[in-house]
Amino acid sequence: MKKVYIAGPYSADNITDCLENMRNGMRMGAKVLLAGFAPWVPWHDFHHHLMLHNNESLSINDYYNFSIEWLKVSDCILVIPGWENSKGTLAEIEIANQLNIPIYYSLDEIPF
């Protein structure tokens, strides 16, 4: 099963746009799974944060670093709309290019 790292905007200037980014990313994760691939969905990070106790914390760099570890072992990266203004997505694309990981901008482009 091909491992697909999904990249796209996460944060935003307001909570509504942030939630919309999360919904779009998670929905693409479902589509990737239904297409027969194994998705890595960074928007699921909120689950980790909800499970932290009072004396535990994860920084934004912790989340970024463990997502990048998944990117490094992915077969390809799928970039979803809105990526052009996302610093994180631009960094993920750069890393994928450095590692010669194929980059796709549509689920239909990914070969089985």
N, CA, C and O atoms as CSV, one atom per row, in Angstrom:
chain,resi,resn,atom,element,x,y,z
A,1,MET,N,N,0.851,-1.178,0.000
A,1,MET,CA,C,0.000,0.000,0.000
A,1,MET,C,C,0.894,1.236,0.000
A,1,MET,O,O,1.778,1.371,0.846
A,2,LYS,N,N,0.665,2.116,-0.931
A,2,LYS,CA,C,1.468,3.328,-1.062
A,2,LYS,C,C,1.162,4.303,0.082
A,2,LYS,O,O,-0.001,4.578,0.378
A,3,LYS,N,N,2.223,4.826,0.724
A,3,LYS,CA,C,2.086,5.797,1.820
A,3,LYS,C,C,2.065,7.207,1.232
A,3,LYS,O,O,3.012,7.624,0.566
A,4,VAL,N,N,0.977,7.935,1.485
A,4,VAL,CA,C,0.773,9.266,0.924
A,4,VAL,C,C,0.747,10.297,2.052
A,4,VAL,O,O,-0.127,10.263,2.918
A,5,TYR,N,N,1.707,11.206,2.031
A,5,TYR,CA,C,1.749,12.313,2.984
A,5,TYR,C,C,0.919,13.447,2.406
A,5,TYR,O,O,1.175,13.893,1.288
A,6,ILE,N,N,-0.069,13.916,3.151
A,6,ILE,CA,C,-0.936,14.986,2.668
A,6,ILE,C,C,-0.446,16.305,3.245
A,6,ILE,O,O,-0.289,16.440,4.459
A,7,ALA,N,N,-0.208,17.266,2.379
A,7,ALA,CA,C,0.312,18.575,2.788
A,7,ALA,C,C,-0.640,19.670,2.337
A,7,ALA,O,O,-1.234,19.598,1.262
A,8,GLY,N,N,-0.769,20.674,3.175
A,8,GLY,CA,C,-1.611,21.810,2.844
A,8,GLY,C,C,-1.695,22.750,4.023
A,8,GLY,O,O,-1.087,22.495,5.062
A,9,PRO,N,N,-2.430,23.825,3.884
A,9,PRO,CA,C,-2.505,24.814,4.956
A,9,PRO,C,C,-3.169,24.255,6.207
A,9,PRO,O,O,-4.108,23.464,6.123
A,10,TYR,N,N,-2.679,24.669,7.350
A,10,TYR,CA,C,-3.239,24.264,8.642
A,10,TYR,C,C,-3.671,25.525,9.393
A,10,TYR,O,O,-4.862,25.725,9.632
A,11,SER,N,N,-2.727,26.362,9.759
A,11,SER,CA,C,-3.047,27.556,10.533
A,11,SER,C,C,-3.695,28.615,9.644
A,11,SER,O,O,-3.668,28.527,8.416
A,12,ALA,N,N,-4.278,29.620,10.303
A,12,ALA,CA,C,-4.942,30.705,9.589
A,12,ALA,C,C,-5.035,31.908,10.511
A,12,ALA,O,O,-4.712,31.823,11.695
A,13,ASP,N,N,-5.472,33.013,9.966
A,13,ASP,CA,C,-5.618,34.247,10.744
A,13,ASP,C,C,-6.798,34.208,11.703
A,13,ASP,O,O,-6.859,35.003,12.641
A,14,ASN,N,N,-7.731,33.295,11.481
A,14,ASN,CA,C,-8.901,33.199,12.361
A,14,ASN,C,C,-9.290,31.738,12.532
A,14,ASN,O,O,-8.903,30.884,11.735
A,15,ILE,N,N,-10.050,31.463,13.568
A,15,ILE,CA,C,-10.393,30.085,13.910
A,15,ILE,C,C,-11.253,29.420,12.836
A,15,ILE,O,O,-11.109,28.223,12.588
A,16,THR,N,N,-12.133,30.169,12.206
A,16,THR,CA,C,-12.997,29.581,11.189
A,16,THR,C,C,-12.180,29.060,10.016
A,16,THR,O,O,-12.417,27.949,9.540
A,17,ASP,N,N,-11.231,29.844,9.551
A,17,ASP,CA,C,-10.377,29.398,8.445
A,17,ASP,C,C,-9.484,28.236,8.866
A,17,ASP,O,O,-9.233,27.327,8.075
A,18,CYS,N,N,-9.006,28.263,10.098
A,18,CYS,CA,C,-8.189,27.156,10.604
A,18,CYS,C,C,-9.010,25.859,10.617
A,18,CYS,O,O,-8.533,24.813,10.179
A,19,LEU,N,N,-10.238,25.938,11.120
A,19,LEU,CA,C,-11.108,24.759,11.137
A,19,LEU,C,C,-11.423,24.282,9.720
A,19,LEU,O,O,-11.510,23.078,9.476
A,20,GLU,N,N,-11.591,25.204,8.801
A,20,GLU,CA,C,-11.840,24.833,7.406
A,20,GLU,C,C,-10.616,24.125,6.810
A,20,GLU,O,O,-10.759,23.146,6.077
A,21,ASN,N,N,-9.420,24.620,7.126
A,21,ASN,CA,C,-8.197,23.960,6.670
A,21,ASN,C,C,-8.118,22.538,7.223
A,21,ASN,O,O,-7.756,21.604,6.507
A,22,MET,N,N,-8.460,22.382,8.502
A,22,MET,CA,C,-8.440,21.058,9.117
A,22,MET,C,C,-9.441,20.129,8.435
A,22,MET,O,O,-9.123,18.980,8.128
A,23,ARG,N,N,-10.644,20.632,8.204
A,23,ARG,CA,C,-11.673,19.821,7.548
A,23,ARG,C,C,-11.216,19.393,6.160
A,23,ARG,O,O,-11.372,18.230,5.789
A,24,ASN,N,N,-10.655,20.318,5.392
A,24,ASN,CA,C,-10.187,19.995,4.043
A,24,ASN,C,C,-9.087,18.940,4.071
A,24,ASN,O,O,-9.100,18.007,3.268
A,25,GLY,N,N,-8.137,19.083,4.991
A,25,GLY,CA,C,-7.052,18.113,5.088
A,25,GLY,C,C,-7.528,16.743,5.524
A,25,GLY,O,O,-7.107,15.731,4.964
A,26,MET,N,N,-8.406,16.700,6.519
A,26,MET,CA,C,-8.922,15.421,6.998
A,26,MET,C,C,-9.820,14.766,5.961
A,26,MET,O,O,-9.810,13.542,5.825
A,27,ARG,N,N,-10.594,15.556,5.230
A,27,ARG,CA,C,-11.436,14.996,4.172
A,27,ARG,C,C,-10.573,14.388,3.074
A,27,ARG,O,O,-10.900,13.325,2.546
A,28,MET,N,N,-9.466,15.057,2.724
A,28,MET,CA,C,-8.569,14.480,1.725
A,28,MET,C,C,-7.964,13.186,2.249
A,28,MET,O,O,-7.769,12.237,1.489
A,29,GLY,N,N,-7.668,13.141,3.538
A,29,GLY,CA,C,-7.164,11.899,4.121
A,29,GLY,C,C,-8.145,10.751,3.926
A,29,GLY,O,O,-7.742,9.634,3.603
A,30,ALA,N,N,-9.424,11.022,4.122
A,30,ALA,CA,C,-10.450,10.000,3.911
A,30,ALA,C,C,-10.498,9.581,2.444
A,30,ALA,O,O,-10.618,8.393,2.142
A,31,LYS,N,N,-10.407,10.541,1.541
A,31,LYS,CA,C,-10.417,10.226,0.110
A,31,LYS,C,C,-9.207,9.375,-0.271
A,31,LYS,O,O,-9.332,8.429,-1.049
A,32,VAL,N,N,-8.053,9.703,0.267
A,32,VAL,CA,C,-6.832,8.947,-0.022
A,32,VAL,C,C,-6.978,7.507,0.482
A,32,VAL,O,O,-6.590,6.563,-0.206
A,33,LEU,N,N,-7.532,7.347,1.669
A,33,LEU,CA,C,-7.755,6.017,2.225
A,33,LEU,C,C,-8.758,5.233,1.375
A,33,LEU,O,O,-8.540,4.058,1.079
A,34,LEU,N,N,-9.841,5.874,0.990
A,34,LEU,CA,C,-10.841,5.213,0.145
A,34,LEU,C,C,-10.278,4.842,-1.221
A,34,LEU,O,O,-10.755,3.896,-1.849
A,35,ALA,N,N,-9.270,5.573,-1.688
A,35,ALA,CA,C,-8.636,5.273,-2.975
A,35,ALA,C,C,-7.660,4.104,-2.886
A,35,ALA,O,O,-7.126,3.662,-3.903
A,36,GLY,N,N,-7.425,3.601,-1.674
A,36,GLY,CA,C,-6.564,2.435,-1.516
A,36,GLY,C,C,-5.148,2.733,-1.077
A,36,GLY,O,O,-4.280,1.863,-1.151
A,37,PHE,N,N,-4.897,3.960,-0.618
A,37,PHE,CA,C,-3.572,4.352,-0.143
A,37,PHE,C,C,-3.582,4.489,1.383
A,37,PHE,O,O,-4.641,4.513,2.009
A,38,ALA,N,N,-2.398,4.577,1.961
A,38,ALA,CA,C,-2.237,4.785,3.403
A,38,ALA,C,C,-1.868,6.246,3.640
A,38,ALA,O,O,-0.722,6.630,3.405
A,39,PRO,N,N,-2.817,7.075,4.104
A,39,PRO,CA,C,-2.533,8.505,4.255
A,39,PRO,C,C,-1.861,8.853,5.584
A,39,PRO,O,O,-2.137,8.233,6.610
A,40,TRP,N,N,-0.985,9.842,5.553
A,40,TRP,CA,C,-0.519,10.531,6.761
A,40,TRP,C,C,-1.219,11.880,6.744
A,40,TRP,O,O,-1.079,12.641,5.786
A,41,VAL,N,N,-1.974,12.184,7.801
A,41,VAL,CA,C,-2.832,13.365,7.852
A,41,VAL,C,C,-2.400,14.251,9.023
A,41,VAL,O,O,-2.826,14.015,10.154
A,42,PRO,N,N,-1.560,15.268,8.778
A,42,PRO,CA,C,-1.076,16.121,9.870
A,42,PRO,C,C,-2.183,16.824,10.658
A,42,PRO,O,O,-1.962,17.201,11.808
A,43,TRP,N,N,-3.348,17.007,10.079
A,43,TRP,CA,C,-4.449,17.677,10.773
A,43,TRP,C,C,-5.014,16.835,11.908
A,43,TRP,O,O,-5.779,17.335,12.732
A,44,HIS,N,N,-4.644,15.567,11.956
A,44,HIS,CA,C,-5.063,14.726,13.074
A,44,HIS,C,C,-4.236,14.997,14.335
A,44,HIS,O,O,-4.502,14.416,15.387
A,45,ASP,N,N,-3.242,15.870,14.234
A,45,ASP,CA,C,-2.404,16.217,15.394
A,45,ASP,C,C,-3.218,16.703,16.579
A,45,ASP,O,O,-2.804,16.531,17.726
A,46,PHE,N,N,-4.364,17.305,16.322
A,46,PHE,CA,C,-5.141,17.852,17.435
A,46,PHE,C,C,-5.504,16.768,18.440
A,46,PHE,O,O,-5.697,17.062,19.620
A,47,HIS,N,N,-5.599,15.512,17.991
A,47,HIS,CA,C,-5.886,14.412,18.918
A,47,HIS,C,C,-4.780,14.271,19.954
A,47,HIS,O,O,-5.063,14.051,21.132
A,48,HIS,N,N,-3.538,14.394,19.538
A,48,HIS,CA,C,-2.420,14.311,20.478
A,48,HIS,C,C,-2.537,15.415,21.518
A,48,HIS,O,O,-2.354,15.186,22.714
A,49,HIS,N,N,-2.841,16.598,21.050
A,49,HIS,CA,C,-2.913,17.750,21.955
A,49,HIS,C,C,-4.039,17.580,22.983
A,49,HIS,O,O,-3.879,17.949,24.146
A,50,LEU,N,N,-5.155,17.030,22.560
A,50,LEU,CA,C,-6.276,16.825,23.476
A,50,LEU,C,C,-5.960,15.799,24.566
A,50,LEU,O,O,-6.584,15.818,25.627
A,51,MET,N,N,-5.011,14.916,24.320
A,51,MET,CA,C,-4.684,13.863,25.282
A,51,MET,C,C,-3.587,14.249,26.262
A,51,MET,O,O,-3.257,13.464,27.151
A,52,LEU,N,N,-3.019,15.429,26.121
A,52,LEU,CA,C,-1.979,15.873,27.048
A,52,LEU,C,C,-2.571,16.196,28.411
A,52,LEU,O,O,-3.674,16.732,28.511
A,53,HIS,N,N,-1.816,15.859,29.468
A,53,HIS,CA,C,-2.215,16.204,30.834
A,53,HIS,C,C,-1.624,17.568,31.191
A,53,HIS,O,O,-0.859,18.142,30.416
A,54,ASN,N,N,-1.979,18.073,32.351
A,54,ASN,CA,C,-1.576,19.418,32.775
A,54,ASN,C,C,-0.074,19.659,32.736
A,54,ASN,O,O,0.358,20.758,32.389
A,55,ASN,N,N,0.721,18.673,33.079
A,55,ASN,CA,C,2.175,18.860,33.125
A,55,ASN,C,C,2.878,18.439,31.834
A,55,ASN,O,O,4.107,18.388,31.795
A,56,GLU,N,N,2.132,18.144,30.794
A,56,GLU,CA,C,2.702,17.715,29.526
A,56,GLU,C,C,2.476,18.786,28.463
A,56,GLU,O,O,1.484,19.515,28.490
A,57,SER,N,N,3.403,18.861,27.546
A,57,SER,CA,C,3.224,19.816,26.455
A,57,SER,C,C,4.005,19.370,25.229
A,57,SER,O,O,5.005,18.659,25.329
A,58,LEU,N,N,3.540,19.793,24.103
A,58,LEU,CA,C,4.231,19.604,22.843
A,58,LEU,C,C,4.290,20.964,22.160
A,58,LEU,O,O,3.298,21.691,22.108
A,59,SER,N,N,5.444,21.289,21.645
A,59,SER,CA,C,5.600,22.575,20.959
A,59,SER,C,C,5.222,22.417,19.492
A,59,SER,O,O,5.078,21.303,18.988
A,60,ILE,N,N,5.067,23.525,18.833
A,60,ILE,CA,C,4.799,23.503,17.396
A,60,ILE,C,C,5.934,22.792,16.662
A,60,ILE,O,O,5.696,22.114,15.663
A,61,ASN,N,N,7.162,22.942,17.152
A,61,ASN,CA,C,8.301,22.247,16.536
A,61,ASN,C,C,8.227,20.743,16.744
A,61,ASN,O,O,8.638,19.977,15.872
A,62,ASP,N,N,7.702,20.307,17.900
A,62,ASP,CA,C,7.518,18.867,18.121
A,62,ASP,C,C,6.576,18.294,17.059
A,62,ASP,O,O,6.862,17.267,16.444
A,63,TYR,N,N,5.457,18.975,16.859
A,63,TYR,CA,C,4.494,18.512,15.851
A,63,TYR,C,C,5.119,18.529,14.457
A,63,TYR,O,O,4.977,17.576,13.692
A,64,TYR,N,N,5.801,19.604,14.143
A,64,TYR,CA,C,6.426,19.719,12.834
A,64,TYR,C,C,7.466,18.614,12.634
A,64,TYR,O,O,7.494,17.970,11.586
A,65,ASN,N,N,8.312,18.396,13.628
A,65,ASN,CA,C,9.382,17.409,13.497
A,65,ASN,C,C,8.857,15.996,13.316
A,65,ASN,O,O,9.392,15.245,12.501
A,66,PHE,N,N,7.815,15.613,14.062
A,66,PHE,CA,C,7.354,14.236,13.877
A,66,PHE,C,C,6.582,14.078,12.575
A,66,PHE,O,O,6.562,12.987,12.006
A,67,SER,N,N,5.948,15.135,12.093
A,67,SER,CA,C,5.321,15.049,10.772
A,67,SER,C,C,6.369,14.872,9.673
A,67,SER,O,O,6.172,14.100,8.735
A,68,ILE,N,N,7.473,15.587,9.798
A,68,ILE,CA,C,8.541,15.475,8.798
A,68,ILE,C,C,9.130,14.070,8.774
A,68,ILE,O,O,9.529,13.584,7.716
A,69,GLU,N,N,9.187,13.415,9.928
A,69,GLU,CA,C,9.674,12.029,9.952
A,69,GLU,C,C,8.761,11.134,9.121
A,69,GLU,O,O,9.238,10.219,8.451
A,70,TRP,N,N,7.452,11.387,9.155
A,70,TRP,CA,C,6.523,10.629,8.316
A,70,TRP,C,C,6.692,10.994,6.851
A,70,TRP,O,O,6.601,10.128,5.981
A,71,LEU,N,N,6.934,12.241,6.577
A,71,LEU,CA,C,7.176,12.662,5.191
A,71,LEU,C,C,8.376,11.917,4.617
A,71,LEU,O,O,8.344,11.472,3.470
A,72,LYS,N,N,9.428,11.783,5.410
A,72,LYS,CA,C,10.665,11.140,4.938
A,72,LYS,C,C,10.450,9.689,4.515
A,72,LYS,O,O,11.189,9.185,3.669
A,73,VAL,N,N,9.467,9.015,5.078
A,73,VAL,CA,C,9.248,7.596,4.744
A,73,VAL,C,C,8.027,7.402,3.836
A,73,VAL,O,O,7.606,6.273,3.588
A,74,SER,N,N,7.474,8.491,3.354
A,74,SER,CA,C,6.312,8.403,2.475
A,74,SER,C,C,6.744,8.099,1.044
A,74,SER,O,O,7.858,8.420,0.628
A,75,ASP,N,N,5.845,7.480,0.315
A,75,ASP,CA,C,6.107,7.170,-1.089
A,75,ASP,C,C,5.878,8.387,-1.983
A,75,ASP,O,O,6.458,8.500,-3.063
A,76,CYS,N,N,5.024,9.289,-1.514
A,76,CYS,CA,C,4.757,10.512,-2.267
A,76,CYS,C,C,4.100,11.535,-1.341
A,76,CYS,O,O,3.711,11.224,-0.215
A,77,ILE,N,N,3.990,12.742,-1.840
A,77,ILE,CA,C,3.317,13.806,-1.111
A,77,ILE,C,C,2.180,14.305,-1.996
A,77,ILE,O,O,2.355,14.518,-3.196
A,78,LEU,N,N,1.013,14.485,-1.383
A,78,LEU,CA,C,-0.144,15.041,-2.074
A,78,LEU,C,C,-0.399,16.422,-1.488
A,78,LEU,O,O,-0.681,16.556,-0.298
A,79,VAL,N,N,-0.301,17.436,-2.320
A,79,VAL,CA,C,-0.466,18.825,-1.887
A,79,VAL,C,C,-1.885,19.271,-2.234
A,79,VAL,O,O,-2.318,19.172,-3.382
A,80,ILE,N,N,-2.605,19.766,-1.214
A,80,ILE,CA,C,-3.986,20.169,-1.441
A,80,ILE,C,C,-4.083,21.689,-1.629
A,80,ILE,O,O,-3.162,22.417,-1.257
A,81,PRO,N,N,-5.169,22.159,-2.192
A,81,PRO,CA,C,-5.322,23.591,-2.481
A,81,PRO,C,C,-5.088,24.489,-1.270
A,81,PRO,O,O,-5.387,24.131,-0.131
A,82,GLY,N,N,-4.543,25.666,-1.560
A,82,GLY,CA,C,-4.232,26.644,-0.525
A,82,GLY,C,C,-2.788,26.613,-0.081
A,82,GLY,O,O,-2.381,27.408,0.767
A,83,TRP,N,N,-2.010,25.708,-0.639
A,83,TRP,CA,C,-0.627,25.493,-0.222
A,83,TRP,C,C,0.275,26.679,-0.531
A,83,TRP,O,O,1.299,26.865,0.127
A,84,GLU,N,N,-0.087,27.473,-1.512
A,84,GLU,CA,C,0.794,28.535,-1.997
A,84,GLU,C,C,1.189,29.536,-0.914
A,84,GLU,O,O,2.275,30.111,-0.982
A,85,ASN,N,N,0.343,29.752,0.069
A,85,ASN,CA,C,0.619,30.725,1.135
A,85,ASN,C,C,0.935,30.070,2.468
A,85,ASN,O,O,0.928,30.736,3.504
A,86,SER,N,N,1.210,28.779,2.453
A,86,SER,CA,C,1.487,28.036,3.683
A,86,SER,C,C,2.986,27.800,3.819
A,86,SER,O,O,3.576,27.049,3.041
A,87,LYS,N,N,3.598,28.443,4.807
A,87,LYS,CA,C,5.045,28.270,5.033
A,87,LYS,C,C,5.378,26.812,5.300
A,87,LYS,O,O,6.378,26.300,4.798
A,88,GLY,N,N,4.547,26.144,6.086
A,88,GLY,CA,C,4.798,24.739,6.407
A,88,GLY,C,C,4.746,23.860,5.174
A,88,GLY,O,O,5.599,22.992,4.988
A,89,THR,N,N,3.748,24.082,4.332
A,89,THR,CA,C,3.624,23.276,3.120
A,89,THR,C,C,4.778,23.549,2.161
A,89,THR,O,O,5.302,22.625,1.538
A,90,LEU,N,N,5.168,24.794,2.044
A,90,LEU,CA,C,6.317,25.117,1.186
A,90,LEU,C,C,7.579,24.414,1.681
A,90,LEU,O,O,8.383,23.947,0.875
A,91,ALA,N,N,7.759,24.336,2.999
A,91,ALA,CA,C,8.910,23.621,3.571
A,91,ALA,C,C,8.796,22.124,3.294
A,91,ALA,O,O,9.797,21.477,2.988
A,92,GLU,N,N,7.589,21.566,3.396
A,92,GLU,CA,C,7.389,20.145,3.117
A,92,GLU,C,C,7.696,19.830,1.655
A,92,GLU,O,O,8.309,18.806,1.353
A,93,ILE,N,N,7.280,20.694,0.766
A,93,ILE,CA,C,7.574,20.511,-0.660
A,93,ILE,C,C,9.083,20.544,-0.893
A,93,ILE,O,O,9.613,19.737,-1.657
A,94,GLU,N,N,9.763,21.462,-0.244
A,94,GLU,CA,C,11.223,21.552,-0.384
A,94,GLU,C,C,11.896,20.280,0.110
A,94,GLU,O,O,12.808,19.768,-0.539
A,95,ILE,N,N,11.457,19.772,1.245
A,95,ILE,CA,C,12.037,18.532,1.789
A,95,ILE,C,C,11.763,17.366,0.844
A,95,ILE,O,O,12.653,16.558,0.580
A,96,ALA,N,N,10.540,17.275,0.335
A,96,ALA,CA,C,10.207,16.201,-0.604
A,96,ALA,C,C,11.096,16.280,-1.843
A,96,ALA,O,O,11.578,15.256,-2.328
A,97,ASN,N,N,11.313,17.478,-2.353
A,97,ASN,CA,C,12.201,17.646,-3.506
A,97,ASN,C,C,13.618,17.193,-3.179
A,97,ASN,O,O,14.245,16.507,-3.986
A,98,GLN,N,N,14.131,17.563,-2.009
A,98,GLN,CA,C,15.483,17.170,-1.606
A,98,GLN,C,C,15.622,15.655,-1.507
A,98,GLN,O,O,16.685,15.103,-1.791
A,99,LEU,N,N,14.541,14.985,-1.101
A,99,LEU,CA,C,14.566,13.534,-0.905
A,99,LEU,C,C,14.072,12.763,-2.135
A,99,LEU,O,O,13.941,11.539,-2.099
A,100,ASN,N,N,13.801,13.492,-3.220
A,100,ASN,CA,C,13.285,12.878,-4.449
A,100,ASN,C,C,11.989,12.118,-4.232
A,100,ASN,O,O,11.764,11.074,-4.844
A,101,ILE,N,N,11.136,12.643,-3.362
A,101,ILE,CA,C,9.817,12.069,-3.126
A,101,ILE,C,C,8.863,12.725,-4.125
A,101,ILE,O,O,8.772,13.952,-4.172
A,102,PRO,N,N,8.159,11.935,-4.913
A,102,PRO,CA,C,7.241,12.511,-5.899
A,102,PRO,C,C,6.182,13.395,-5.246
A,102,PRO,O,O,5.686,13.091,-4.161
A,103,ILE,N,N,5.846,14.486,-5.915
A,103,ILE,CA,C,4.862,15.448,-5.430
A,103,ILE,C,C,3.705,15.491,-6.418
A,103,ILE,O,O,3.899,15.648,-7.623
A,104,TYR,N,N,2.493,15.348,-5.879
A,104,TYR,CA,C,1.290,15.404,-6.708
A,104,TYR,C,C,0.367,16.490,-6.163
A,104,TYR,O,O,0.379,16.791,-4.970
A,105,TYR,N,N,-0.420,17.063,-7.044
A,105,TYR,CA,C,-1.343,18.138,-6.674
A,105,TYR,C,C,-2.802,17.733,-6.870
A,105,TYR,O,O,-3.711,18.552,-6.742
A,106,SER,N,N,-3.007,16.458,-7.183
A,106,SER,CA,C,-4.347,15.895,-7.347
A,106,SER,C,C,-4.284,14.410,-7.015
A,106,SER,O,O,-3.327,13.726,-7.378
A,107,LEU,N,N,-5.288,13.924,-6.337
A,107,LEU,CA,C,-5.354,12.508,-6.002
A,107,LEU,C,C,-5.326,11.661,-7.273
A,107,LEU,O,O,-4.742,10.577,-7.280
A,108,ASP,N,N,-5.936,12.134,-8.323
A,108,ASP,CA,C,-5.987,11.399,-9.584
A,108,ASP,C,C,-4.622,11.196,-10.226
A,108,ASP,O,O,-4.458,10.297,-11.051
A,109,GLU,N,N,-3.638,12.019,-9.860
A,109,GLU,CA,C,-2.287,11.929,-10.435
A,109,GLU,C,C,-1.474,10.784,-9.832
A,109,GLU,O,O,-0.509,10.330,-10.448
A,110,ILE,N,N,-1.840,10.313,-8.650
A,110,ILE,CA,C,-1.036,9.325,-7.934
A,110,ILE,C,C,-1.210,7.953,-8.584
A,110,ILE,O,O,-2.324,7.435,-8.648
A,111,PRO,N,N,-0.115,7.364,-9.066
A,111,PRO,CA,C,-0.208,6.029,-9.667
A,111,PRO,C,C,-0.346,4.947,-8.587
A,111,PRO,O,O,0.189,5.081,-7.487
A,112,PHE,N,N,-1.057,3.898,-8.915
A,112,PHE,CA,C,-1.224,2.797,-7.969
A,112,PHE,C,C,-0.032,1.906,-7.918
A,112,PHE,O,O,-0.022,0.932,-7.166
